[in-house]
Amino acid sequence: MPVRALPAAVTAVLALAAGQAVAAPAAPAEHTAAARVVTYDASGAAEFKDAVAKGAAVWNESVVNVQLKPAASGQRANVRIIADNGWPRTLSTGLGSGTIYFGRQAVDEGHNTVRISSHELGHILGLPDVKPGPCSSLMSGASAGTSCTNPYPNAAEKAEVEDSFGLVGAAAAPRLYQD
């Protein structure tokens, strides 16, 4: 234990011995880093705007090193989401940037819109497809079947995103993910 932490620890032990409640010490400021913010523009997502917001919320609940936020009016977004009639796909132009095409074909076949959104946002966050895969793997995408509605990344997927966004200046090469 570092010497500078000893007085607080001793104080806590003495307070506990006296029957007093003790608050946990605050984390040192130098260990607190702000999450990288990735902005998105869902104005072209048509009927999928709500699913996009829910998919972003899933990621925001799941990881701490990056947060997905709607772009402010007039702000250039890192990610554009566009509804079209094809199959969902993502053109990543680097870690945290690109275009998501929210294809109606998968929805018409019965795939869950929030899972599609979370999956495609996973590509923006640097994750590749994992096919075939179980429903517990978000990046298994459509290979998990239409009965799979799980929009949450598993522990390995979360860890990979945390690692990618925990590296200062990390960048990924542009990639096209066709689901």
C-alpha positions, -999 to +999 in steps of 0.1 A: +000+000+000+014+034-009+024+056+021+000+084+010-029+060+013-020+049+049-036+078+067-070+074+050-069+036+057-060+042+093-088+067+097-113+043+081-102+015+105-105+038+135-139+050+123-152+015+118-140+004+152-159+033+167-191+022+148-191+051+124-199+047+087-171+053+063-174+065+027-152+049+001-124+071-010-127+088-044-106+076-072-076+098-080-084+122-108-054+111-128-070+077-132-103+090-145-104+093-183-133+107-203-150+083-227-144+090-264-176+103-279-187+090-313-216+111-327-242+097-351-267+112-374-299+091-377-318+117-397-317+094-427-328+063-407-365+068-415-386+043-395-355+030-378-346+061-358-360+047-326-341+014-331-309+033-337-313+053-304-320+020-286-290+003-302-268+033-291-282+031-256-273-006-254-237+002-262-237+031-238-248+008-210-223-019-220-190+000-223-173+030-207-144+039-231-167+051-258-202+066-258-225+070-288-244+104-289-267+120-314-249+148-333-260+183-324-278+203-351-252+215-376-225+192-362-207+168-386-214+133-373-188+105-371-215+080-382-244+084-407-273+059-406-293+056-438-324+034-443-325+015-476-342-015-491-311-038-492-295-059-465-280-041-435-243-033-439-217-009-426-189+009-443-164+017-416-140+044-425-120+040-393-125+032-357-157+051-346-166+064-381-185+054-412-219+048-427-245+023-417-271+012-442-301+000-422-315-024-448-352-032-448-346-066-463-335-081-429-365-065-411-389-078-438-374-113-431-382-109-394-349-098-378-352-076-347-345-039-355-327-031-322-304-061-327-296-050-362-288-015-349-266-027-321-249-052-345-241-025-371-230-001-344-207-029-332-190-027-367-185+011-362-169+002-329-144-021-346-160-055-343-161-080-371-188-105-379-187-139-361-206-163-382-221-187-376-227-178-340-251-182-311-277-156-302-255-146-272-230-132-297-242-099-310-218-100-338-232-134-350-258-112-367-284-128-388-268-163-384-284-165-350-319-166-367-349-144-367-360-157-332-329-140-317-337-106-304-306-101-281-292-066-288-264-069-261-227-076-268-212-105-249-183-101-225-157-107-252-173-082-276-174-056-248-138-062-239-127-058-275-144-025-278-131-013-244-096-023-255-099-006-289-112+027-274-088+025-245-058+029-268-050+066-274-049+073-311-061+039-321-073+037-357-086+010-379-084+006-416-116+013-436-138-019-439-171-029-454-192-053-433-219-070-453-243-088-430 
